[in-house]
Amino acid sequence: MKNKLLILNGPGLSDISLTDDFYGKITLKSIEDKCLEVCTKLNIGLDFRQTDDEDKLFSYLLKDSEEFDAVIINPIGYSHALTAEFARYRLAIKTLTLQKKPVTEVHIANIFKQGSDITKPLQVPEGEMGFVSGLGVYSYVIAINAIFKKLNKVV
Amino acid sequence: MKVYVINGPNINLLGTREPEIYGYEMIDDIAKKCIEIGNKKGIDVQFMQSNYEGELVGWIQDAIKNKIDVIVVNAAAYTHTSIAIHDALKSFSGFKIELHISNPHLRESFRHVTFVAPAADAVVAGLGADGYSHVIELLSDLPIKVN
């Protein structure tokens, strides 16, 4: 059966356009193109989304995700922001992981380079979640490959 | 491309140590898989493991001396304690990936600090033992300058 994957990009990623010393120019479009290329090769149905609207993001995460086999999320600041939104995000991810749905958090840059006191990946006890940071567009690629392997593992 | 895959303490117990967290695959199986993928991709993979911090530091220094292109490091418990490994990695100018089988940030709070990640270019965690092969598989796609 064809796997269905939801890739969610959080606030601020709509107009991302950065030139990385190592990876070159990265835009949301270049990320989407790469993800689509990899998913097509693996015969995965991809729904690639971005929103700046927090309510929408949580509705995608908690409601729309029911239609998908796995979720990849670039939460930008959500995973470490000290706000009510953080608690909401953490709960949403925990719900997904307890449903045994593969979830992977991805970041374009290595978030630890900014100082580990400031940025932290999401901490969800009891949950199970992949984490990739600092591989540019390839953070998404490795997450897709890992999810594909996990969903189609012959035991 | 030359790659060192450096593994820290207790990784030699893979397959028998808390398999519900780390999986049932043995370290030799993982090493074999990495080397096989490397052979297919024209990447020279050297897989090593030690329970001693100083030996891990020594291998990172060897990587500098031998002009290795990439270090994939799973420092295991030393991730959360070793400034010596942090410093050694900083002296290595090639590409550095911190790897973990589980996701340390979902576990006990003493695993939330990492001295390796700020000295690395990228972090891959929580993809299981397959994380190793996924990383080796990806290396040839990355714009890594080969010595």
Interface residues (C-beta under 8 A of the other chain):
Chain A: F22 Y23 G24 T104 N110 F112 K113 G115 S116 K120 P121 L122 Q123 V124 P125 E126 G127 E128 M129 G130 F131 V132 S133 G134 L135 Y138 S139 V141 I142 N145 A146 K149 K150
Chain B: N103 H105 L106 R107 H112 V113 T114 A117 P118 A120 D121 A122 V123 V124 A125 G126 L127 G128 D130 G131 H134 V135 E137 L138 D141 L142 P143
